[in-house]
Each structure stands twice: as C-alpha cells, then as structure tokens.
C-alpha cells in the first residue's frame, strides 16, 4: 500500500513547479523513510504527483536548520510558522514540538 501525503492549496502547484521539495510533518503514522515512493494528494485524496524521498530528519521546530527550510514554503516569522502548523494539526505547536523533515524529488 503506497504511503500518502496530503497538501493544501497552493502547495501542490509549488511542488509540480519544482519550487517545493521539502515537507514538515508532526505526526508521521506512516513511518516514512528515505527511498520511499509516496503518493502526493490534494486534501480530497486525489493524487497529483509521485515522489521518492531522498532525506529524512527528525528534529524540533526550535532546531530547524537553513537546510531543513530549503525547498519549503517560507514564513514571515517563527510566530507565523507556529500558528500555521497549530492550525494544520489542531494542537499548540511550540519550539519543542517534534517535526519530521521530508525531502523528496518528483519521479
């Protein structure tokens, strides 16, 4: 069974344009690892791309590096980043919240 990642607009377009090749996930129930083939889907579950994961890293929001942020949509501030992820996951995201960095390339 192929592992799926869902994305809200406008992210699918950025991925297809090659501008976004990194995603951050708080709860990875799928156990995504390097060299996995993933199905990228709109929120409605319809697939828009397939990718191969090239690098996985576990960290916390407070310890995100420049490399972790490369290929990810930018935030104006850390506050905006925490608010965005708090809204996505319906939990309070802080610098101590664990996050999985997933780097991928279109196949």
Secondary structure, DSSP 8 states (H G I E B T S, - for coil): --EEEEE-TTHHHHHHTTS--EEEES--TT---TT-EEEEEETTS-EEEEEEEEEEEEEEGGG--HHHHTTS---SSHHHHHHHHHHHHTS---TTSEEEEEEEEE-
